[in-house]
Amino acid sequence: MKTFKFLQAIIFSALFFFPLPELSALDVINLWRHPEVADKNAVFVDIGIAPIVFDNLEFKVLPLEIRLDYLPPLPLPFFIGAFLKTPNPNLNSFGLRIGYHFDLYDPYTDLYFVYSFDFGFVRNDILIEYNDTPVPINYYDFRFGIRRFFGSWFGIALETGFKFESIVVMLSIKIN
């Protein structure tokens, strides 16, 4: 029950930090258009600074989660990217991300859906080669997130999986 109340507090906080403009019910989301902040050829670097794990309400600073997303010049707002959890002390997780952005008609807000593929088999081969213990492999993960920019290049992002096991608070930087 405490986890449910904590989840409600996080969702309320997200709505507070990422307010949406006043729109009619039909104008809340556009599935076919790039968000203004996530236009074609946009590159985002996200650095996870505060992962919140719901199992025992842990706040871990390390390992840092780093994400790089690129929106190629396509008609629809698809993106490709990569992710990495920094070693602490071992290599934790790295892989590819493929996703889709949704336009919320707010020039500084970016809502996205992600499919992540973890290269855990490569990581475990490296760990075994150096006589270390392999870790469980998660070949896929479906995630969604929201970025709110405070200007044209700096923002804050929240990202979670569909299991709601954790929320990652990230600093987001738009490179171009």
GIPE-V698594 format. One record per residue. N is the residue number from 1. PSI is psi in radians with two decimals (* if undefined). OMEGA is omega in whole degrees, -180 to 180 (999 if undefined). D_CENTER is the distance of its C-alpha to the mean C-alpha in Angstrom with 1 decimal. Layout:
n,psi,omega,d_center
N,PSI,OMEGA,D_CENTER
N,PSI,OMEGA,D_CENTER
//
This chain:
n,psi,omega,d_center
1,-0.65,178,26.1
2,-0.65,179,24.7
3,-0.69,180,21.2
4,-0.76,178,21.5
5,-0.66,177,22.6
6,-0.71,178,19.9
7,-0.72,177,17.3
8,-0.71,179,19.4
9,-0.71,179,19.3
10,-0.77,-180,15.5
11,-0.75,178,15.5
12,-0.72,178,18.4
13,-0.71,179,16.9
14,-0.71,178,13.9
15,-0.55,178,16.6
16,-0.78,-177,18.7
17,-0.44,-178,16.2
18,1.14,-178,15.0
19,2.55,178,18.5
20,2.60,179,19.2
21,2.85,179,22.5
22,2.00,-178,25.6
23,2.81,173,25.6
24,2.90,-177,27.6
25,-0.52,-179,26.2
26,-0.26,-176,26.3
27,0.42,-176,24.5
28,-0.60,-175,21.2
29,2.49,176,19.1
30,2.10,-176,19.9
31,-0.24,-170,18.7
32,-0.03,-174,20.6
33,2.55,174,19.9
34,2.40,170,17.4
35,2.65,-176,16.2
36,-0.71,-179,18.3
37,-0.39,-179,15.7
38,1.07,-178,14.0
39,3.09,179,17.4
40,2.49,-179,18.6
41,0.27,177,18.4
42,2.50,177,15.5
43,2.22,179,13.7
44,2.42,171,10.6
45,2.13,179,10.2
46,2.34,179,7.7
47,1.98,-179,9.4
48,2.04,-176,8.6
49,-0.32,-177,11.9
50,1.43,174,12.3
51,2.29,179,11.1
52,2.01,-179,13.2
53,2.25,-174,14.7
54,-0.28,-179,16.8
55,-1.03,180,19.5
56,0.47,178,21.4
57,0.97,178,19.3
58,2.55,172,18.6
59,1.79,-178,17.0
60,2.36,175,16.4
61,-0.65,178,16.0
62,2.53,2,16.5
63,2.55,176,15.2
64,2.50,175,12.7
65,2.18,-178,9.4
66,2.29,180,9.3
67,2.49,177,7.4
68,2.14,-179,9.7
69,2.42,180,9.6
70,2.26,175,13.0
71,1.82,-180,14.5
72,2.87,-178,18.0
73,1.22,178,21.0
74,2.80,-180,21.1
75,-0.55,179,22.4
76,2.70,-173,19.3
77,0.99,173,15.8
78,2.70,172,14.4
79,2.74,174,12.3
80,2.68,-178,12.4
81,-3.02,180,10.7
82,2.73,176,10.8
83,2.75,-178,9.3
84,2.31,168,11.7
85,2.16,-175,12.4
86,2.59,-180,15.5
87,2.36,177,18.8
88,1.45,-9,20.2
89,-0.23,-179,22.9
90,2.93,175,22.0
91,2.12,-174,19.5
92,-1.04,-172,16.8
93,2.43,173,14.3
94,2.69,-179,13.5
95,-2.82,-177,13.2
96,2.69,177,12.2
97,2.40,174,9.6
98,2.30,-176,11.2
99,-3.05,-176,10.1
100,2.38,179,11.7
101,2.57,177,11.6
102,2.39,-180,13.9
103,2.12,178,16.3
104,0.23,-180,17.0
105,0.40,174,20.0
106,2.17,-173,18.8
107,-0.26,-177,18.9
108,0.14,-178,16.3
109,2.41,-177,13.7
110,1.99,176,11.0
111,2.35,-178,9.8
112,2.74,177,8.1
113,2.40,-172,8.5
114,2.46,165,7.6
115,2.12,180,10.2
116,2.36,175,9.9
117,2.08,-178,13.3
118,2.28,175,14.2
119,0.90,-178,17.4
120,-0.53,179,18.8
121,-0.63,177,22.2
122,-0.78,179,22.4
123,-0.79,-179,21.2
124,-0.61,175,23.9
125,-0.72,178,26.5
126,-0.75,-180,26.0
127,-0.73,179,26.2
128,-0.69,180,29.4
129,-0.59,-180,30.9
130,0.46,176,30.8
131,0.77,177,32.1
132,2.88,-177,29.0
133,2.20,176,27.7
134,2.70,-180,25.2
135,2.80,-180,22.2
136,2.54,-178,21.1
137,2.27,172,19.3
138,1.71,-175,16.4
139,-0.49,-178,16.8
140,2.76,177,14.1
141,2.30,175,11.2
142,2.25,-175,10.1
143,2.81,171,6.9
144,2.70,-177,6.4
145,3.02,179,5.1
146,2.38,177,7.5
147,2.44,174,8.6
148,2.07,-178,12.2
149,2.53,177,14.3
150,1.23,-172,17.6
151,-2.85,-174,19.5
152,-0.20,-175,18.8
153,-0.21,-176,16.7
154,2.38,179,15.2
155,-3.08,178,12.8
156,2.50,-179,10.6
157,2.62,171,7.2
158,2.37,178,6.4
159,2.44,178,4.1
160,2.90,175,6.7
161,3.03,-178,8.7
162,-0.21,175,11.9
163,-0.16,-177,14.1
164,0.72,177,12.8
165,-0.45,-180,13.6
166,2.83,172,11.3
167,2.35,178,9.0
168,2.16,174,7.3
169,2.23,-173,8.6
170,2.62,166,7.9
171,2.35,-177,10.5
172,2.30,180,9.7
173,2.23,177,12.7
174,2.10,-174,13.9
175,-0.69,180,16.5
176,*,999,18.7
//
